[in-house]
């Protein structure tokens, strides 16, 4: 393996995610366009607006406050004193002024008073050039908030208001409240820390805000994601979508959150025959049902969602009936409603009217369109017929982003015919978008597991509630993965951890359990050596899959690498090495294949463990603070990763304390005032040790983070630097045995460092003993909003990211956390 790759692709030539799949249609409004939020009282509009305004840097404008400031009276009092005619006239004037004065960079909260009468025309006009989001909520939750003790009245009011609000808006969001019983089933953190109850709401709503603004760079800055995680499922090989009928979503919601699904997306399946049962027509009640179930799924599964409405297809041969006019009308209405939810993907049947389809597609914002066709009764030789190729041309003409074609299979020959279809489509140049093709039925399973993109799969919890129809078995992820390795489509590889003292490492049991769970035959083992020289033959093995790098080689390993991620370059250390079997960087996407190793890629996932635990436990009010401060205790490798994690979280100031001040000052010099590139697949930097030209430069499409101010603290007994807020993020990175000595018997902090009026989160990276004096101190402050996080919560997170880098597959996160927790418990009790 050469030490350089002279004929590798220029970094600017490496495909971006947008070139690997079609670019999402840009929104009709710019990123600076104001966003209007409306809904009846008690739906949480102001709280959601505050979260959104803080996250995207917009100002908050409340229409009710605007009315009060202009008139000196609340709406109700003004109405009673001046009468309805005067109130409506004044309200119209004020609303016109408010919208005119705030066309950009504002989150406008609009209550019922502003959405009545003549004011509706103003909002309809505003909606043409701005996102308008309708907020819904369960009547019981509204009643609890308003204390009206009349749920039926609120439910009736919500039902009556919905038609008007939907006409005034182009998106909608269901503000789900966490029930006490569901919190208890998810763990103790919600009971102990009420400030975290809004975390899910925050995540759900901010995702919607970013989606409707077609904005991906800002989430990338704030999230702890590894190099491959920003690629959409259609850009990676062998991805899976779990099929979930909408009628069972609420029943399995909590179970979904606690289960390792190991899929790349979920497909919400809406059967029109159920919506049209008993002669029903599409109405606001059905629309609200769809919205609630969609957001219930989104809340409990943090994966891309495919919104699929069954139109002309069915799983059973002989059941196909040409869609009547009512079915077509309802299909159109449900699709139109689906776009209001801003799903990641939405399917449109390729037998649908072309003009209607193209009109719908033209209105999409942030949603990718899958042109879908399913044939339950194919003619003989259907895969070879011209009609199949016409489907590809139609999908391209409509402007679809992907196309999915499936048909019922009556023999194994259908699988061979499918392969011929793909070959011909490629030869004729018709594959201008990712193709999803497979056969349905018992004979079709061989085509399902070999399909590369978003193969539909099932799970035991789904089958228990909604079994597959007789003769139409579906694969699980494990079935599909087992088949890929058994057929030698993918290869068994060897992974390992390399370091000078790794005999007791937790990585082997964690990764091996994950491999087994996912149906992979890989093996993860220990490579212990006092010198990095011994790693070279390991990396050259044709069956080498990747390595975790432990101390003391995280910086020395840079000399062996051809490429490093921007995160690894920013931190100055690598803990993950991945082999490339081509000198071109796109081979990074191709995992689980053996062969000669021609280059090495390095990444860092240590910061992901710290970042994930901070973000998970940082209350929404602290997360929304744009002047956050972080305190880092220690100055070693993990402290360096913690500083970078803080930078990615958007803190303004980082304070570093270390008993050896000079070491803290080294970190200050490394991070203070610097701007760092945030990962995109086309920005894989060459290792600075193997190429003098690597300088961490970024392209215009690549987001950056920073700069921030970093200070070294000589003593924790000294006062905090002036002009800096008290820290809301504290990370203790002092290992059990460091160069500066072991953790002191009492590593508590002076009270001055825990004076944040909104509390904060303290993470202790040491895990033996599990309970340190610092953690004990913080637990006494939980009523003041402080949250203590043990080291055992941090450890598996970096391993989860490594697993996904190694395999390109979604990690079984719950399992990996359980393995680490049990391993630590055994170590503390003296068992290994």
Secondary structure, 3 states (H helix, E strand, C coil): CCCCCCCCCCHHHCCCHHHHCCCCCCCCCCCCECEEEECCCCCCHHHHHHHHHHHHCCEEEEHHHHHHHHHCCCHHHHHHHHCHHHHHHHHHHHHHHHHHHCCECEEEEECHHHHCCCHHHHHHHHHCCCEEEEEECCHHHHHHHHCCCCHHHHHHHHHHHHHHHHHHCCEEEECCCCCHHHHHHHCCHHHHCHHHCCHHHHHHHHHHHHHHCCCCHHHHHHCCCCCCCCCCHHHCCCCEEEEEEHHHHHHHHHHHHHCCCCCCEEEEEEEHHHHCHHHCCCCHHHHHHHHHHHHHHHHHCCCEEEEEEECCCCCCCCCCCCCCHHHHHHHHHHHHHHHHCCCCEEEEECCCCHHHHHHHHHCCCCCEEEEEEEECCCCCCHHHCHHHHHHHHHHHHHCCCEEEEEEECCCCHHHHHHHHHHHHHHHCCCCCCEEEEEEECCCCHHHHHHCCCCEEECCHHHHHHCCCCCCCCCCCHHHHHHHHHHCCCCCCCEEEEEECCCCCCCHHHHHHHHHHHHCCCCEEEEEECCCCHHHHHHHHCCCEEEEEECCCCCCHHHHHCCEECHHHHHHCCCCEEEEECCCCHHHHHCCCCCCCCCEEEEECCHHHHHHHHHHHHCCHHHHCCCCCEEEEECCCHHHHHHHHHHHHCCCCEEEEECCCHHHHHHHHHHHCCCEEECCCCCCCEECCCCCCCCCCCCCCCCCEEECCEEEEECCCCCCCCCCCCCCCEEEECCCCEECCEECCCCCCCCHHHHCCCCCEEEEECCCCCCCCHHHHHHHCCHHHCEEEECHHHHHHHHHHHHHHHHHCCCCCHHHHHHHHHHHHHHHHCCCC
